[in-house]
Structure formats: structure tokens, C-alpha cells
Amino acid sequence: MAGTSQFGLIIAVIGLAGTAAVLSNRLSARLRVPAPAFFLIAAVIAAQLWPQASLSSVGTVLPASTVERVVTVALAIILFDGGMHIGRRQFRTAAAAIVWTGIAGTVVTAAGTTVAAHYVAGMGWHLALLVGTAVAATDPAVVFSVFGRREIAGRTGVLLEGESGANDPVGIALLSALLAAHGGAGAIALHVLGEFALQMTVGVAVGTAGGLALLAFMRRVPLPSEGLYSPRVLAGVLVIFGVATVAQGSGFLAVLVAGILIGDEPAPYKREIARFHSSLASLAEIVAFVMLGLTMRLSELASKSAWADGLALAVLLTFVIRPVLGGLVSLPVRLTVQERVFFLWTGLKGAVPILLGMAILTSGTPGAALAYQVIFVVVGFSVTVQGGLVPALAHRLRIPLRTVEPEPWSLGVRFSEEPEGLHRYHVAAGAPADGSAVSDLPCGENAWVSLVIRDGALLTVAPDTALQADDDVLVLADPDESAALERFFTSLGAGEGT
């Protein structure tokens, strides 16, 4: 019975820790500090006060390889959910900009940080290159958790989330290629370029094929229970990630692409599937940051060199490298001055750099322990200091934010067959629908607006009812009219293109 009591105590402690982690989002919204900062700091303190919990100590229950695998799965889930949140329609509005900043921005950031790590931190070129590549990726979960219920309206939010999702696979592919490369500088460069191209190409191909196949599976294969539809999608995501990895491609890019392809498409129980994966991504974020925090003790960061080098790199990365080099890369992207400043500041670091730091640590590279500590300090600075200033900067620059209030009540109608011609649109600011009357629909009498939701409440609909930005509109129309309706509700005015 003593063992049973001890097991019960462990379960209770885990439950209390999980409750505290969930409630930390309320504290995050109040303090304007990303919630992952609390998970990371709490885990580091726990590892110091309770050495048995530290995953970096000798003889612990979970070895570093297990931590890497668990966090890898968590990141795959987070990226798929991020892809679903972007969706194909939003991605098309900034596709070129997302791809350009995701690839070129990661490369120039890695190059700039490599130079800084060599001359400021005194690292050898090889180790500096590994560190620079590790901290080049940004984290969409950290970027958006600081806003709480508020979202960045317009194209800036899509670009930020898209870049954060795209540069994670890019950074991971670059580092894995660097760790596997051997020989002279020329041979290493050729190997890295070839391996990177292979991972990106295979990742996009598997993600596209897998996403379309999973969507067809979702739409055409019925299941006996509503509760099985969401786990089926999760299983499909894991299959896509695994197939891409086995094929020497980027599994992270594959699941991101699959999420984008599935995001806007109708499917049975789609809303329930989206909610399930959003909740799962939040849980995955907690697990990832807690497990990564348990790999580091405060005593291991006591080295003056780790603190000094880490803070120096963090400051240079935040105030010089990303603003200058990232600013040059972003010049072809159509942004206002305020949007560009906000975009360049909001490149926050998160779980991916620490995961890549663990890969450096387990690779046996000379100086890897110091490199991991420096990466940890960089991420800590980015999440707490840089992330904490994001809301104030958004207010200062007058970046448009819209508040997404919780909607605990829902009104739904179930159909046994897909309701063809039934569409739900969100009125984008600046779209033709913004300010237009219901009678101005491009398809005229061939469409019927059944519901308009404004500020979380139903609106009485009449022909002269004027639509506003952020309205949700339920339209029943001929399927052939869908393209015109989509342009009417979502297309932006001139000057808002890529």
C-alpha cells in the first residue's frame, strides 16, 4: 500500500503542476510575458532544487535521446496546428513572402550569429556555425502566446506566423546537415546544400501528398464514433512526419504543409478536429518547454562565460543581426515602416533552438556543453525580455490587434451529407465586403445570407444590413459562386499584396 500511496502522490503532483501550467496563461496575459517562459523557468528551478527530476543528471529516468524524441513529436504537433491555423487561403496572401523570409531570413541570421559567436564569444568557426544555426529559428507558439486573446490583424500576423513555422524546418534541416557533414570546407558546403535541398524537396512533396491523402481520408471514410475523427487525423499527421523522415526529408516541413492544405477545407467534424489539435498543441508546448527546462540546472549556468556570451549574443541578435540582416531580406516584402519594425522585433526564440542545442550536445562536438548553455541563455532572454516588450511595441507602433473573445456557447446543425454551397466567411478589413450591404453580394439572388455574427452575437439580417470587418457570415450559395464570394469577403485592396 505504501507504493500505491506514493504513486497517488506523484499523480496528484503532476495534476497540480498541469493545473498551474494551464493557469499560467492567465498570468501571462496579465504580465505580457509568454507562457513558455514560466514553464521553462519553473522546470530549471525544479531541476536545481530536486536533482532527481533533472534530465541532465547521471542515472536519470529519461536519457537525453528520449527528451529529444518527445520534444520532436511535440513540435510536429505544434507545427501541424500552426499550419491549420494559417490555412491555404491566408497562406496564398503572403506565400512568396513567407517562403522568402523563412529560408533567406534563417540563412542570413545564422550567418550573422556565426560571426558574432566567433568574434564575441571566442568560439571556433565550426562550433560558432552550429550555434548560429541553432538560434536562427523563431517560435510561433512563443510569438502568439504573449498576446493572449488578441491576434495580430491583417497580413502582418500571417507573415509572422508563416515565417515562424517555415524557418523551424529550415533551421532543423540546416543543423542536421551540418552535424552529418565531414571533410574540408568545400566538401562540407556541398554536403550541406545537397542535404538541405533534399530535406526541403522531400518535405514539401510528402507534406503535399500526405495532406491531400489525409484530407480525402477525412472526407470519404466514415467512422463509427465522433470521438475517433480527431485521433485519426493525429495518427495521419504522425504517419506524414514518419514517412518524410524515413525518406530523408524534413518531417517538420511535411506536417506544416499538410496542416496548411487541410486548414481551410471542409470535412466531417472539422471544427471538433481543429479544437482537438489546438488543445493538443497547447499541451505539447507545455511538455516541450518543461522537458527542455529539466535538462538545465542553474548551477550549470553559473559559468560567467555562459552568461556573458549568451547575453551578448542575445543582445546582438535582437538589436543588430535580425534588424539589419533580416531587414535587408524583408525589403522585397510590402510592409509599412511600423509593420516592418514590428516584424523584425517579433522573431522570438523558443523550443527549437534548445532542441537543436541538445543535438549539438549529444553530437560530441568539442565545446558543445558551453554552446548548449549559451543557446539556453539566448532563448531565456528572447522569451522573457524580448517577448515581454512585444505588446508595448505593438501599441507604440499602432499595429492593429483584434481581440478574440472566448465563445463557450455554440449553435450547430448536423448534416448526414456535406451541405454543398454552405460557406462561412470572415470579413477581412479592407475587403470589398467591409462596409457593403448584404444586397451587394456579387452573386445577387443566387446567394442567401443566413447568419451574421458580430462581436460574438447574432445579428438580424436584412438586405440593407451593412457588413463590417471581423464579421463572420454564413452564406448559402450555388457552388459555382464560391470563388467570387471568397474574393468578396477575403481579398484585400490594392497595396496589400505580396
C-alpha positions as CSV (number, residue, x, y, z in Angstrom):
1,M,0.0,0.0,0.0
2,A,3.0,2.3,0.6
3,G,3.8,2.1,-3.1
4,T,0.2,2.8,-4.0
5,S,0.2,5.9,-1.8
6,Q,3.5,7.1,-3.3
7,F,2.1,6.6,-6.8
8,G,-1.0,8.5,-5.9
9,L,1.1,11.4,-4.6
10,I,3.0,11.5,-7.8
11,I,-0.2,11.6,-9.9
12,A,-1.6,14.4,-7.6
13,V,1.6,16.5,-8.0
14,I,1.6,16.0,-11.8
15,G,-2.1,17.1,-11.8
16,L,-1.3,20.2,-9.7
17,A,1.6,21.0,-12.0
18,G,-0.6,20.7,-15.0
19,T,-3.2,22.9,-13.5
20,A,-0.6,25.5,-12.6
21,A,0.7,25.4,-16.2
22,V,-2.8,26.0,-17.7
23,L,-3.5,28.8,-15.3
24,S,-0.1,30.4,-16.1
25,N,-1.7,31.6,-19.3
26,R,-3.8,34.0,-17.3
27,L,-0.7,35.3,-15.6
28,S,1.0,35.5,-19.0
29,A,-1.9,37.6,-20.3
30,R,-1.6,40.0,-17.3
31,L,2.2,40.3,-17.3
32,R,2.5,40.3,-21.1
33,V,5.3,37.6,-20.8
34,P,4.9,34.5,-22.9
35,A,3.6,31.5,-21.0
36,P,6.5,29.3,-22.2
37,A,8.8,31.5,-20.1
38,F,7.0,30.3,-16.9
39,F,7.3,26.6,-18.0
40,L,11.0,27.0,-18.8
41,I,11.9,28.9,-15.6
42,A,9.9,26.6,-13.3
43,A,11.5,23.5,-14.8
44,V,15.0,24.9,-14.4
45,I,14.3,25.8,-10.8
46,A,12.8,22.3,-10.2
47,A,15.9,20.7,-11.7
48,Q,18.1,22.7,-9.3
49,L,16.0,22.1,-6.1
50,W,15.1,18.5,-6.9
51,P,18.2,16.9,-8.7
52,Q,16.3,13.6,-9.2
53,A,14.0,15.5,-11.6
54,S,16.9,16.8,-13.7
55,L,17.1,15.0,-17.0
56,S,20.7,16.1,-17.4
57,S,22.0,14.3,-14.3
58,V,23.6,10.9,-14.3
59,G,21.3,7.9,-13.9
60,T,18.1,9.8,-14.5
61,V,15.0,8.0,-15.7
62,L,14.9,9.7,-19.1
63,P,18.0,10.0,-21.2
64,A,18.7,13.0,-23.4
65,S,17.7,11.0,-26.5
66,T,14.3,10.3,-25.1
67,V,13.8,14.0,-24.3
68,E,14.8,14.8,-27.9
69,R,12.2,12.4,-29.3
70,V,9.4,13.5,-27.1
71,V,10.1,17.2,-27.9
72,T,10.3,16.3,-31.6
73,V,6.8,14.8,-31.6
74,A,5.6,17.8,-29.6
75,L,7.0,20.2,-32.2
76,A,5.5,18.2,-35.0
77,I,2.0,18.6,-33.4
78,I,2.6,22.3,-32.8
79,L,3.6,22.9,-36.4
80,F,0.6,21.0,-37.8
81,D,-1.7,23.0,-35.7
82,G,0.1,26.2,-36.8
83,G,-0.4,25.1,-40.5
84,M,-4.1,24.5,-39.9
85,H,-4.4,27.9,-38.3
86,I,-2.8,29.6,-41.3
87,G,-4.8,27.7,-43.9
88,R,-4.4,27.7,-47.6
89,R,-6.4,31.0,-48.2
90,Q,-4.3,33.1,-45.8
91,F,-1.1,31.4,-46.9
92,R,-1.8,32.5,-50.5
93,T,-1.9,36.1,-49.5
94,A,1.7,36.0,-48.3
95,A,3.1,32.8,-49.7
96,A,6.1,34.3,-51.5
97,A,7.0,36.5,-48.5
98,I,6.7,33.6,-46.1
99,V,8.9,31.3,-48.2
100,W,11.5,34.1,-48.8
101,T,11.8,35.2,-45.2
102,G,11.6,31.6,-43.9
103,I,14.6,30.5,-45.9
104,A,16.7,33.5,-46.7
105,G,16.0,35.1,-43.3
106,T,17.1,31.9,-41.5
107,V,20.3,31.7,-43.5
108,V,21.4,35.3,-43.0
109,T,20.5,35.2,-39.3
110,A,22.6,32.0,-38.9
111,A,25.5,33.6,-40.8
112,G,25.4,36.8,-38.7
113,T,25.2,35.0,-35.4
114,T,28.0,32.7,-36.5
115,V,30.3,35.7,-37.0
116,A,29.2,37.1,-33.6
117,A,29.7,33.8,-31.8
118,H,33.2,33.6,-33.3
119,Y,34.4,37.1,-32.5
120,V,32.4,37.9,-29.4
121,A,32.2,34.5,-27.7
122,G,35.5,33.3,-29.0
123,M,34.1,30.0,-30.4
124,G,35.8,28.2,-33.2
125,W,34.2,28.6,-36.6
126,H,32.6,25.1,-36.6
127,L,31.0,25.5,-33.2
128,A,30.0,29.1,-33.9
129,L,28.3,27.9,-37.1
130,L,26.3,25.3,-35.1
131,V,25.3,27.8,-32.5
132,G,24.3,30.4,-35.2
133,T,22.2,27.9,-37.0
134,A,20.5,26.7,-33.8
135,V,19.3,30.2,-32.7
136,A,18.2,31.3,-36.2
137,A,14.8,29.7,-35.9
138,T,11.8,31.5,-34.3
139,D,8.9,30.1,-32.4
140,P,5.2,30.7,-33.4
141,A,3.9,29.4,-30.1
142,V,6.0,32.0,-28.2
143,V,5.2,34.8,-30.6
144,F,1.5,34.5,-30.2
145,S,1.1,33.3,-26.6
146,V,2.1,36.7,-25.4
147,F,-1.0,38.3,-26.9
148,G,-3.4,36.1,-25.1
149,R,-6.9,36.6,-26.6
150,R,-5.6,39.2,-29.0
151,E,-4.5,38.4,-32.6
152,I,-2.4,40.5,-35.0
153,A,-4.9,41.5,-37.6
154,G,-4.1,41.7,-41.3
155,R,-1.1,40.5,-43.3
156,T,1.5,41.1,-40.6
157,G,0.1,38.3,-38.4
158,V,0.0,35.8,-41.3
159,L,3.6,36.7,-42.2
160,L,4.8,36.4,-38.7
161,E,3.1,33.0,-38.1
162,G,4.1,31.7,-41.5
163,E,7.8,32.8,-41.1
164,S,7.9,31.2,-37.7
165,G,6.5,28.0,-39.0
166,A,8.7,27.9,-42.1
167,N,12.0,28.7,-40.5
168,D,11.8,25.9,-38.0
169,P,12.1,23.1,-40.6
170,V,14.8,25.2,-42.4
171,G,16.9,25.6,-39.2
172,I,16.5,22.0,-38.2
173,A,17.4,20.8,-41.7
174,L,20.5,23.0,-41.8
175,L,21.8,21.9,-38.4
176,S,21.2,18.2,-39.1
177,A,23.1,18.6,-42.4
178,L,26.0,20.4,-40.7
179,L,26.3,17.7,-38.0
180,A,26.4,15.0,-40.6
181,A,29.0,16.8,-42.8
182,H,32.7,15.9,-42.7
183,G,35.8,16.8,-44.6
184,G,37.1,20.2,-45.9
185,A,35.1,23.4,-46.2
186,G,34.2,22.7,-49.9
187,A,33.0,19.2,-49.2
188,I,31.0,20.4,-46.1
189,A,29.4,23.2,-48.2
190,L,28.4,20.8,-51.0
191,H,27.0,18.2,-48.5
192,V,25.0,20.8,-46.6
193,L,23.5,22.3,-49.8
194,G,22.6,18.8,-51.1
195,E,21.2,17.6,-47.8
196,F,19.2,20.8,-47.3
197,A,17.7,20.7,-50.8
198,L,16.8,17.0,-50.3
199,Q,15.1,17.6,-47.0
200,M,13.1,20.6,-48.3
201,T,12.1,18.9,-51.5
202,V,11.1,15.7,-49.9
203,G,9.4,17.5,-47.1
204,V,7.2,19.6,-49.4
205,A,6.4,16.5,-51.6
206,V,5.5,14.3,-48.7
207,G,3.5,17.1,-47.0
208,T,1.6,17.8,-50.1
209,A,0.8,14.2,-51.0
210,G,0.2,13.3,-47.4
211,G,-2.0,16.3,-46.7
212,L,-4.2,15.7,-49.7
213,A,-4.4,12.0,-48.9
214,L,-5.3,12.7,-45.3
215,L,-8.0,15.2,-46.4
216,A,-9.5,12.7,-48.8
217,F,-9.4,10.1,-46.0
218,M,-11.1,12.5,-43.6
219,R,-13.9,13.3,-46.1
220,R,-14.6,9.9,-47.6
221,V,-14.1,7.3,-44.9
222,P,-16.8,7.5,-42.2
223,L,-16.1,6.2,-38.6
224,P,-18.5,4.7,-36.1
225,S,-17.9,7.3,-33.4
226,E,-17.5,11.1,-33.4
227,G,-14.6,10.7,-30.9
228,L,-12.5,8.8,-33.4
229,Y,-12.2,11.5,-36.0
230,S,-9.7,13.7,-34.2
231,P,-7.4,10.9,-33.2
232,R,-7.5,9.7,-36.8
233,V,-6.1,13.0,-38.0
234,L,-3.4,12.9,-35.3
235,A,-2.4,9.4,-36.5
236,G,-2.3,10.7,-40.0
237,V,0.0,13.6,-39.0
238,L,2.4,11.1,-37.3
239,V,2.4,9.0,-40.5
240,I,3.3,12.0,-42.6
241,F,6.1,13.0,-40.3
242,G,7.5,9.5,-40.1
243,V,7.3,8.9,-43.9
244,A,9.0,12.2,-44.6
245,T,11.8,11.4,-42.1
246,V,12.3,7.9,-43.4
247,A,12.6,9.4,-47.0
248,Q,15.4,11.7,-45.8
249,G,13.1,14.7,-45.8
250,S,12.0,17.3,-43.3
251,G,9.2,15.8,-41.3
252,F,8.5,19.2,-39.7
253,L,8.1,20.8,-43.1
254,A,5.9,18.0,-44.2
255,V,3.4,18.4,-41.3
256,L,3.4,22.1,-41.7
257,V,2.5,21.8,-45.4
258,A,-0.2,19.2,-44.6
259,G,-1.7,21.5,-42.0
260,I,-1.9,24.4,-44.4
261,L,-3.6,22.2,-47.1
262,I,-6.2,20.9,-44.6
263,G,-6.8,24.1,-42.7
264,D,-9.5,25.7,-44.8
265,E,-11.0,22.6,-46.3
266,P,-14.4,21.3,-45.2
267,A,-14.5,17.8,-43.6
268,P,-16.8,15.9,-41.2
269,Y,-16.4,17.2,-37.6
270,K,-13.8,19.7,-38.8
271,R,-14.5,22.2,-36.0
272,E,-14.0,19.4,-33.4
273,I,-10.8,18.3,-35.1
274,A,-9.5,21.8,-35.1
275,R,-10.3,22.3,-31.4
276,F,-8.7,18.9,-30.5
277,H,-5.4,19.8,-32.3
278,S,-5.4,23.3,-30.8
279,S,-5.7,21.8,-27.3
280,L,-3.1,19.2,-28.1
281,A,-0.7,21.8,-29.4
282,S,-1.0,23.8,-26.2
283,L,-0.3,20.6,-24.2
284,A,2.6,19.8,-26.5
285,E,4.0,23.3,-25.9
286,I,3.9,22.8,-22.1
287,V,5.5,19.3,-22.3
288,A,8.3,20.6,-24.7
289,F,9.3,23.6,-22.5
290,V,9.1,21.7,-19.2
291,M,11.2,18.8,-20.5
292,L,13.8,21.1,-22.1
293,G,13.9,23.1,-18.9
294,L,14.7,20.0,-16.9
295,T,17.8,19.5,-19.0
296,M,19.5,22.5,-17.4
297,R,20.3,23.4,-13.8
298,L,21.1,26.9,-12.5
299,S,24.4,25.6,-11.2
300,E,25.3,24.7,-14.8
301,L,24.6,28.2,-15.9
302,A,26.8,29.6,-13.1
303,S,29.7,29.9,-15.5
304,K,30.4,33.6,-16.1
305,S,31.4,32.8,-19.7
306,A,28.0,31.2,-20.4
307,W,26.0,34.1,-19.1
308,A,28.2,36.8,-20.6
309,D,28.5,35.1,-24.0
310,G,24.8,34.2,-24.1
311,L,23.6,37.7,-23.2
312,A,26.0,39.3,-25.7
313,L,24.7,37.1,-28.5
314,A,21.1,37.7,-27.4
315,V,21.5,41.5,-27.5
316,L,23.3,41.4,-30.8
317,L,20.7,39.0,-32.3
318,T,17.8,41.2,-31.1
319,F,19.1,44.7,-31.8
320,V,21.6,44.2,-34.6
321,I,21.6,40.9,-36.5
322,R,17.9,40.4,-37.1
323,P,17.0,44.1,-37.6
324,V,19.9,44.7,-40.1
325,L,20.2,41.4,-42.0
326,G,16.6,40.4,-41.6
327,G,15.6,44.0,-42.6
328,L,17.6,43.6,-45.8
329,V,15.9,40.3,-46.6
330,S,12.5,41.7,-45.9
331,L,12.9,44.7,-48.2
332,P,11.1,43.0,-51.2
333,V,8.1,42.4,-48.9
334,R,5.4,45.1,-48.9
335,L,5.2,46.3,-45.4
336,T,4.7,49.7,-43.8
337,V,7.6,51.1,-41.7
338,Q,5.7,50.2,-38.5
339,E,4.9,46.7,-39.7
340,R,8.5,46.1,-40.7
341,V,9.8,47.2,-37.3
342,F,7.3,45.0,-35.5
343,F,8.1,42.0,-37.7
344,L,11.8,42.3,-37.2
345,W,11.4,42.6,-33.4
346,T,9.0,39.8,-33.0
347,G,11.3,37.0,-34.1
348,L,11.2,35.3,-30.7
349,K,13.2,32.1,-29.9
350,G,11.7,29.1,-28.3
351,A,11.9,25.3,-28.0
352,V,13.5,24.7,-31.4
353,P,16.9,26.4,-30.6
354,I,17.1,24.4,-27.3
355,L,16.2,21.2,-29.1
356,L,18.9,21.9,-31.7
357,G,21.3,22.8,-28.8
358,M,20.6,19.3,-27.4
359,A,21.5,17.8,-30.8
360,I,24.8,19.7,-30.6
361,L,25.4,18.5,-27.1
362,T,24.8,14.8,-27.9
363,S,26.9,15.0,-31.1
364,G,30.1,15.1,-29.0
365,T,31.4,18.3,-30.7
366,P,34.2,19.9,-28.7
367,G,32.8,22.8,-26.6
368,A,29.2,21.5,-27.0
369,A,28.4,21.9,-23.3
370,L,29.2,25.7,-23.4
371,A,27.3,26.0,-26.6
372,Y,24.2,24.5,-25.1
373,Q,24.4,26.8,-22.1
374,V,24.8,29.9,-24.4
375,I,21.8,28.8,-26.5
376,F,19.7,28.4,-23.3
377,V,20.6,31.9,-22.2
378,V,19.7,33.3,-25.6
379,V,16.3,31.7,-25.6
380,G,15.7,32.8,-22.0
381,F,16.5,36.4,-22.9
382,S,14.3,36.2,-26.0
383,V,11.3,34.7,-24.3
384,T,11.3,36.9,-21.2
385,V,12.8,40.3,-22.2
386,Q,12.2,40.5,-25.9
387,G,8.8,38.7,-25.7
388,G,7.7,40.9,-22.7
389,L,8.2,44.0,-24.8
390,V,6.1,42.8,-27.8
391,P,2.7,44.1,-26.6
392,A,4.1,47.6,-25.7
393,L,5.8,47.8,-29.0
394,A,2.6,46.8,-30.8
395,H,0.8,49.6,-29.0
396,R,3.5,52.1,-29.7
397,L,3.6,51.2,-33.4
398,R,-0.2,51.1,-33.6
399,I,-0.1,47.6,-35.0
400,P,-3.8,46.5,-35.5
401,L,-4.8,43.9,-33.0
402,R,-8.2,42.2,-32.7
403,T,-9.5,40.6,-29.5
404,V,-10.7,37.1,-29.9
405,E,-13.1,36.6,-27.0
406,P,-13.9,33.1,-25.8
407,E,-17.1,31.7,-27.2
408,P,-18.2,29.0,-24.7
409,W,-21.7,28.7,-26.3
410,S,-22.3,27.3,-29.8
411,L,-25.2,26.7,-32.0
412,G,-24.7,24.0,-34.6
413,V,-26.7,21.9,-37.0
414,R,-25.6,18.4,-38.0
415,F,-26.0,17.0,-41.6
416,S,-25.6,13.4,-42.7
417,E,-24.3,14.7,-46.1
418,E,-21.9,17.6,-46.9
419,P,-24.1,20.8,-47.3
420,E,-22.9,21.9,-50.8
421,G,-22.8,25.6,-51.2
422,L,-22.8,26.4,-47.5
423,H,-19.8,28.7,-46.6
424,R,-18.6,30.6,-43.6
425,Y,-16.5,33.7,-44.3
426,H,-14.7,36.1,-42.1
427,V,-14.8,39.7,-43.4
428,A,-11.3,40.9,-43.7
429,A,-10.5,44.6,-43.1
430,G,-10.3,46.3,-46.4
431,A,-12.1,43.6,-48.4
432,P,-15.0,44.5,-50.7
433,A,-17.4,43.2,-48.2
434,D,-16.2,45.6,-45.5
435,G,-18.8,48.3,-45.4
436,S,-21.0,46.7,-48.1
437,A,-24.6,45.8,-47.7
438,V,-25.9,42.2,-47.8
439,S,-27.7,43.0,-51.1
440,D,-24.3,43.8,-52.6
441,L,-23.2,40.2,-52.7
442,P,-21.5,39.5,-56.2
443,C,-23.9,36.6,-56.9
444,G,-27.1,38.6,-56.1
445,E,-30.2,36.5,-55.8
446,N,-28.2,33.2,-56.1
447,A,-27.0,33.6,-52.5
448,W,-28.7,33.8,-49.2
449,V,-27.0,35.2,-46.0
450,S,-28.4,33.1,-43.2
451,L,-26.4,34.3,-40.3
452,V,-24.1,37.3,-39.4
453,I,-22.1,37.1,-36.2
454,R,-20.7,40.4,-34.9
455,D,-18.8,40.7,-31.6
456,G,-19.9,37.2,-30.6
457,A,-23.6,37.9,-31.0
458,L,-26.1,37.1,-33.8
459,L,-27.2,40.0,-35.9
460,T,-30.6,40.4,-37.6
461,V,-30.0,40.2,-41.3
462,A,-31.8,42.4,-43.8
463,P,-30.9,43.4,-47.4
464,D,-29.6,46.7,-46.3
465,T,-27.6,45.3,-43.4
466,A,-24.0,46.7,-43.7
467,L,-21.2,44.2,-43.1
468,Q,-18.1,45.2,-41.1
469,A,-14.6,43.9,-40.7
470,D,-14.3,40.9,-38.4
471,D,-17.9,39.8,-39.0
472,D,-18.5,36.1,-39.6
473,V,-21.0,35.4,-42.3
474,L,-22.8,32.2,-43.1
475,V,-23.8,32.1,-46.8
476,L,-25.8,29.6,-48.8
477,A,-25.0,29.9,-52.5
478,D,-24.5,28.0,-55.7
479,P,-21.2,26.1,-55.5
480,D,-20.1,27.9,-58.7
481,E,-20.2,31.2,-56.9
482,S,-17.7,30.2,-54.2
483,A,-14.7,31.9,-55.9
484,A,-16.5,35.2,-56.3
485,L,-17.7,35.1,-52.7
486,E,-14.2,34.3,-51.4
487,R,-12.8,37.3,-53.2
488,F,-15.6,39.5,-51.9
489,F,-15.0,38.6,-48.3
490,T,-11.3,38.0,-48.0
491,S,-9.4,39.7,-50.8
492,L,-7.6,42.9,-49.7
493,G,-7.4,46.2,-51.5
494,A,-4.5,47.4,-53.7
495,G,-1.2,47.8,-51.9
496,E,-1.8,44.9,-49.6
497,G,-0.3,42.2,-51.9
498,T,2.9,40.3,-51.5
